[in-house]
Amino acid sequence: MEPGWLVLCVGLLFECLLVTLLIMPVPSNAVRGAVTKWVTQLWHVAGVRYAFIAIMALDAFYFYFVMDALFHPLYDLGFLSPIEQAPTCELKMDLFRNERNAYITGFSLFMFFVLRRLIDIQTQLHQARASIKRMGGGDVPMGEPVVPMGKPVKND
C-alpha cells in the first residue's frame, strides 16, 4: 500500500472512531457533555487540526485523480481505444483499484462533514438539556408517561 493511501485510511478510521463516539447512546447529559467537550478540545489542538486539514486536502487531491480515471471507464477498458484489444486482467484490476480508492476518498470526505455536523448537534443538545434541567423540568423518571405540560402522570 502506498504511504498516501495508508495516511488516508488511518484518517478515515480516526474519523469513524470519532463519529462512533458521538453517536453512541450515553447514560446522562454529563457524559454527553464530556465526550463532546473532549472531541471539541481535540479539534482546538493546533497540531491535530492542521494534520486533519492536510489529510482532507490530500483526500480531495486523490479523489480528483481517482474520479478522473473513473469518468472514462470505456476508454480505459479498451472500447473507445484506438487499439483493438481485449481488456487484460491487469487493466481490470487497475479499474477495480480506482473504484475502491474512490469509495475510500469519497467516504472520508463525507465523514468529515458528518463529524463537523455531529459536533454541532451534540453541543446544542447538551446545552438544551442543561438549560431544561436548570429550569426544573426534565425530571421524568424512565418509563413514565408524560402529559403535554412535561409533568409525569400521577398514578393513583
C-alpha positions in Angstrom: 0.0 0.0 0.0 1.3 3.4 -0.9 2.1 5.8 2.0 -0.5 8.3 0.9 -3.3 5.7 0.9 -2.1 4.5 4.3 -2.4 8.0 5.7 -5.9 8.4 4.2 -7.1 5.0 5.6 -5.8 5.9 9.1 -7.5 9.3 8.8 -10.7 7.6 7.8 -10.5 5.2 10.7 -9.9 8.1 13.1 -13.0 9.9 11.7 -15.1 6.8 12.0 -14.0 6.4 15.6 -14.9 10.0 16.5 -18.3 9.7 14.7 -19.0 6.4 16.6 -18.1 8.1 19.9 -20.5 10.9 19.1 -23.5 8.7 18.1 -23.2 6.2 20.9 -26.1 6.3 23.4 -25.0 7.9 26.6 -26.4 7.4 30.1 -26.6 11.1 31.1 -26.1 14.6 29.8 -22.9 14.9 31.7 -21.3 12.1 29.8 -22.6 13.6 26.5 -21.0 16.9 27.5 -17.7 15.3 28.4 -17.5 13.4 25.1 -18.5 16.5 23.1 -16.1 18.6 25.1 -13.2 16.1 24.5 -13.8 16.0 20.8 -14.1 19.8 20.6 -10.9 20.2 22.6 -9.2 17.7 20.3 -10.1 19.9 17.3 -8.8 23.0 19.0 -5.3 21.5 19.4 -3.4 23.1 16.5 -1.4 20.1 15.5 -4.4 17.8 15.3 -6.4 20.5 13.4 -3.6 21.1 10.8 -3.0 17.4 10.4 -6.7 16.8 9.8 -6.9 19.6 7.3 -3.8 18.3 5.5 -5.4 14.8 5.3 -8.6 16.3 3.9 -6.6 18.3 1.3 -4.7 15.1 0.4 -8.1 13.3 0.3 -9.6 15.8 -2.1 -6.5 15.7 -4.3 -6.6 11.9 -4.5 -10.4 12.0 -5.0 -10.0 14.3 -8.0 -7.5 12.0 -9.8 -9.3 8.8 -8.9 -12.6 10.2 -10.2 -10.8 11.4 -13.4 -9.8 7.8 -14.0 -13.4 6.6 -13.3 -15.0 9.2 -15.6 -13.6 7.4 -18.7 -14.1 3.7 -18.0 -14.9 2.7 -21.5 -11.7 4.2 -22.8 -9.7 2.5 -20.1 -11.4 -0.8 -20.8 -10.4 -0.5 -24.5 -13.9 0.0 -26.0 -13.2 3.5 -27.2 -9.4 3.0 -27.6 -7.7 3.3 -30.9 -6.0 -0.1 -30.2 -8.4 -3.0 -30.7 -7.7 -5.5 -28.0 -9.5 -7.2 -25.1 -9.1 -5.7 -21.7 -6.4 -7.5 -19.7 -6.7 -8.7 -16.1 -4.2 -6.0 -15.1 -6.3 -3.3 -16.6 -9.4 -4.6 -14.9 -7.5 -4.8 -11.6 -6.5 -1.1 -12.0 -10.1 -0.1 -12.6 -11.2 -2.0 -9.5 -8.4 -0.4 -7.5 -9.5 3.1 -8.7 -13.1 2.3 -7.8 -12.1 1.1 -4.3 -9.9 4.2 -3.8 -12.8 6.4 -5.0 -15.0 4.9 -2.3 -12.3 5.4 0.4 -11.7 9.0 -0.5 -15.4 9.9 -1.1 -16.4 8.3 2.2 -13.6 10.1 4.1 -14.7 13.5 2.7 -18.3 12.7 3.6 -17.4 11.6 7.1 -15.6 14.9 7.7 -18.8 16.8 7.1 -20.8 14.3 9.2 -18.3 14.7 12.0 -18.5 18.5 11.9 -22.3 18.5 11.9 -22.4 15.9 14.7 -20.2 18.0 16.9 -22.6 21.0 16.4 -25.7 18.9 17.1 -24.3 17.2 20.2 -23.1 20.5 21.6 -26.6 22.1 21.0 -28.3 19.0 22.5 -26.1 19.2 25.6 -26.8 22.9 26.1 -30.5 22.4 25.6 -30.7 19.6 28.1 -28.6 21.5 30.6 -30.9 24.6 30.3 -34.0 22.4 30.8 -32.5 20.9 33.9 -31.7 24.3 35.3 -35.3 25.4 34.8 -36.5 22.5 36.8 -38.0 20.4 34.0 -36.7 17.2 32.8 -37.3 15.1 35.9 -39.4 12.5 34.2 -38.5 9.0 35.5 -37.6 6.4 32.9 -40.7 4.6 31.6 -43.2 7.0 33.0 -45.8 8.6 30.6 -45.6 12.3 30.1 -48.5 14.7 30.0 -48.4 17.6 27.5 -47.0 20.1 30.0 -44.0 17.9 30.8 -45.0 16.7 34.2 -45.2 12.9 35.0 -48.7 11.4 35.2 -49.5 10.6 38.8 -50.7 7.0 39.3 -53.4 6.9 41.9 
